[in-house]
Amino acid sequence: MRSRTLGTALGLLSLAGCGGGGTDVCDKVATGLNDLITKAAPCSTSTPPTPLTADQCRQSIGNCTDADKQKLGDFGSCLSALPTCSPATLSSWQSSVQDCLLKLQGISSSC
């Protein structure tokens, strides 16, 4: 179940192009996703995905609006603020991940 949540986060981010106009947004996104991978590990039996780098994010920037960049930065910060998952907290942890995903709502299709 946790793999699906992580996969959704990574998939939505790739659709969003990891946009950002500067280092700060890409750093937040990359750090947040990599924090998510680490924090999800105690609840997962699958192989973790390859970490994202801020440089990979920067290669995809350019078509995002300032509002898109704000949403992406907020998403990354939200992921970084998540607690580490544990089997006992899995359900609430997944709900918290979903709350972070909501921060991506409304990103423009060009981003």
N, C-alpha and C positions, 0 to 999 in steps of 0.2 A: 504494500500500500504506500509506503514512504517513497518508493522509487517512482511511483506515478506522480506524486506531488513534486518531487525534484525534477522529473522529466518535464512536467508542465511549466515549471519556472524557467528552465533552460530553453524550452521550446518557444515560449512567449518572448523571451529576451532575444532569441535569434530572429524571430519575426520582426521585432522592434528594431533590429539592426544595431543593437547596443549603442544607440545614438548618444551623442553628447558633444558639446561644442568645445570641451576642454578636458584637460587632464583630470580635473576634479570629478566630473560625472563618471568618466570611464574608470577611475580609481575606485569610486564608490560601488559601481556595478560589479567590477571584477572582484573586489574584496568581499562584497556581499555574497556573491555566488560561491566563491571559494569558502567563505565562512559557512554557508549553507551545506556544502558538501561535507565539511568537517563535523558540523553539529548534527547532521543527519546520520552519520556513520553508526552510532550506537543502536539505531533502530533499523538498520538495513543489513541484509545479507548479500546484497548485490555488489558488484564491483563499482566503485565510485567513478563518476565521469571524469574526463580530463579537465583539470582546472583551466579557467579562462584567464587570460592576461589582459591588462589594460591596453596593451598595444593591439591586441586583436579587436578590442572595442574601437580604438581610434581609427582602425582601418575601415570601419563601417560608418563613420560619422559623416555628416554633411547635409542630410535632408531633414533633420529633426528640428522642430520648432523649439523655442525657448520653453514652452509649456511641456513639450515631450521630454526635454532634457531634465526639467525639474522632476517630472514623474519618474524617470529612470533613476535619478539620484536618490529620490525618496525611497524607491524600491530597494536599491542597494543598501541604503542606511537601515531600512527595516530588516532586511535579511541579516545584517551584521548584529542587530540588536536582539535577535532570537536567542533563546536559551539553547543549550545542548539537549537534544532529544534523549529520552530514556523510554524503555518499554512501558513504564508506569505513566508517562506523560504523553505518549504517542498521539492520542486523540486531540488533546489540547494543543500540542505542538503543531500538528497538521493544520489545525484551525488557524493558528498564528501565521503559518506559511501562506495560507489562503488569504489572510488579511493583507499580507505583503503583496501578493499577486494583484489584489484589487487596486493597488497604487498604479498599476500599468493600464488601467482602463482609460480609454479615450485617447491613447497614443495615435497620432495620425498615421495613415497608411503609407505615407512617404518616408516615414522614419525607419 
